Amino acid sequence: MITIRARLFTGLILITIVGFVYLTYWVVADIRVPSLRGTEESLVECAGILATLVGTKIAVEGDSVVYKNLHDVFDPLYQRKIGALLYGEAKEHIENRVYITNKQGIVLFDSYNGKDEGKDYSQWNDVYLTLKGRYGARASQKDPFDPGTPYIYVGAPIMVGDTIVGVLSVGKPSGLIGNFIKRTQYRFILIVVIAFLIIALSGIFLTIWVSRPIEKLTAHVRAVAKGETARVGSLGKGFLYGKPSEIDTMGEAVEEMRQALEGRQYVEHYVQMLAHAIKAPVSSIVAASDVLDRFLDTEQGKGFNNTINEDAESIKSTIHELLDLVRLECRKELTKTETVQIDAMVRDVIRISKPTGNQKQVAIQEGSIAEVSLQGDRSLLISATRNLVENAIEFSLENDVITVSVHRENKYVSIIVEDTGTGIPDYAKNKIFEKYYSLKRPDTHKASSGLGLNFVKEVASLHQGAITITNRPDKGVQAILKIPVSQ
């Protein structure tokens, strides 16, 4: 099982890697452009200045004199040592190359000792485009000092008056620029790697800081589940002023839940003990009452004895209902299921309940009963349905009618119990499912234990269903126990 700590750390690292990869690619690719742009811009200005000077000299002194004077300038310049350190790169001599062509593109001057003089450069972009009055530039791999180093050439027109008489092109090797770009790229990548390591270490600390309280809370919950006496304690303080964090609040909520569950289990335990303790004496009272009835001759004595017997039976019934409800509330899910034929089950309930209805002269009849089966606890469903039918009998008067139906609606089956009894008062509509809440019966004016409908609600919940009880428009009550066919 992957822990929360591993998930947090893995998520943080993946997000960081994706972010840094994109940032590195974008920055490294973008470093080259401004560097080359700056170099080309300086070549444009240099070529323009030299072309203007050469054009002015040609107009005054003529071609041959100007070109000879240029050789006298460049030859010693290439021999001079500079000894400059530019951003970590040593520069020992002048590397720029200058050549001049006529308007046919023939090289008339080459600063590299006249190397390419007389050659036709009319097809090179720096010459070809400049002679047409456009911006001309090119990159070439040819370099007398380093054939592998590309050269950048930028051309400028030589003007005599308003006429282009030739092209002056200035070239610069990109080796120094390339080294600068690579060094900058490597430096940036190194910074990214260091930043990634810092974030990774911070991520380890962060995941431990976040996950440790959760792990402590998990351990506490497991201890509670095992029935151990555990206290959650402090799970971690917030960054600001040491205030409790959200995890602390969650821990306190778990602790409150633990105490509530312990209290509930305590109550359930003693309810069961109390019910079992009362059950035996009540059974003895009922048995003694039956025996005593044989020795009582007067009607008054028999009446008193009958009252004792009825009350004892009532207490006995309440004890059984209370025990059933307590056992039901302790269950979180159905422990056993079987295929329950709902139509057959409902008919059995009607048959069992008819004698009770006949005593009050209340008719119990079948409505529309669909054939349907589902997976559930048969005994609980029978008890819940009997509770609804018996509840309807208790709130019905002579000649009232109770109708029990079964409907199938998509994925649900509904057991419907309808009566023509007294209905539910408005003040009691929101309380009928509360434990121990009971209305007085219309004939006896006595209340029951108030556990029946709460029991039905628990049964519905265990079957992932629901129970609704509403007044009918004309007269009486409609109770619907709705259970999903497939759970």
Steps between C-alpha positions, in 0.01 A plus 500: 500500500638841400519728803377860510861613544607320181206642305568856612874476426446331161240761399727788606802356315301434180357853496847645567664291226240597241528868597882505495524306171269747329678800655848366409399425140343843459787698657787300341340534158444872554856580617641453146272749327587824688872414488501455123279804457746716694793373293322557170393849607865597569600363158227705329630819661865417431433413134296816453774724646779337296295504179436872546874570558603289200244665275628843600865400438422340160328815383815702585799266457384218272467121548860382490630756747222427749547120487879533543450725801255246649763224475742727679244532782383133537828311450669634819163493681477119465853468640420697814427312819205632705509280814143583601280288732138529394253339745744219573612453137855602392528708182856517366463660153260664258276246326265722300531465121423779252467463125387737227340412165416708198148527368550172309578316824871445428721524812733797469628500859532225761642590842635145540816575297297531177408129523179511292571808285380446146237240598133538411287555813194615313299193610566548873195649675691781667622621157207398281227662715701813581565570130121486451454765772380256766645385829759228437642256752621140509661235721785289367724226640808621315766649731875498433578476873232245592317331213247352741393835642207667318543861387227764493525751214303822464524714183462876452481689169793723394344815364657758275238765477172315456652201324597163650851431376568197719447317824701502821436191712617449858526146640544375854557142621226377731732279704528751783126560492434125491726442798326777691158355415603146602656623825186699581282201418712267718494751782123529480459121495727477807284758678189301405654177636596669828151656528345159430707339775400776744133454409535120530647534850230752589244258359628222726469729802155621388363150439629383839352809668161444333481121509632437850188638677281302258695183579462569873128555450476174301679312777264653757190398300635145464566483875141611565375237254687232693335615823820637650494804729677766294523876503569697186721766665653777288527424129692811395472875535444751225773731375340814641534555875489125567125485449340155454507376143212345303645156583479588870135596452439169319667315786279673752195402291618136497552514877148638548365224276692240702354632825152506348538141377629389838201668665261339255652157548482553876129584476430211262681260731301604806171512307557138407589411859197686631266342246624151581476573874136615466402225260508217756293675774242611243465143376448390862230770548317380188515138616384592853216707358378204296501281812341769716212539253377153589456591869323833452121481516392865486490700177696784663783263596509353152505852356799597711675180409426556131655847522813352660519242224456754216761737646745216552448387140552860387827521694606166359423618143692825558802307627499282187470807275777682688735203475427461128564872439823506702632198308398665174668832582829321574510364145675709236393280210304187421689201637300244306293531185281268302265519207170630640183457292327824604152412367493172694638669811232772491223242463639316806492823701139565394401147603675529839350845570137422410405349841615823674298705249193280546504566877451873424274430200761655267529343155847426360505445125747453218551779251704473182786264583780476244719191487850615595797369695810666650806422711439583864436383855163323487435508877567876521281577197215290646531678837503844333194419285312356802582816695342714227188280478458477881549876529223548243272262698560689827400835345193359322144483630220251436424436130819675384697335219874439468646431154847354451662525153833432330615715209814468284643834383819473292769383744283526812222300660245679719295332773199726549267484803190725481224537760184700546574581863537826691817628328799684649452835679702790356704543818620137484597475132869576562526284814351163408840339431655624824586231752246470787259749335147359482148628440202382705282240328151628407316215676706428813661846536822323592842558344740226393873469562581734209758258362315343206543766232858568607564127450351520148725798423811304610398201285451727197841660559676162524344406164605841352137594472259749658167520683247778453165541682253767389130576537280399209300779330161359602550303820761290673874449456728364229830335601756412229801280569727544196790255450743475205473169318876491436717615795 
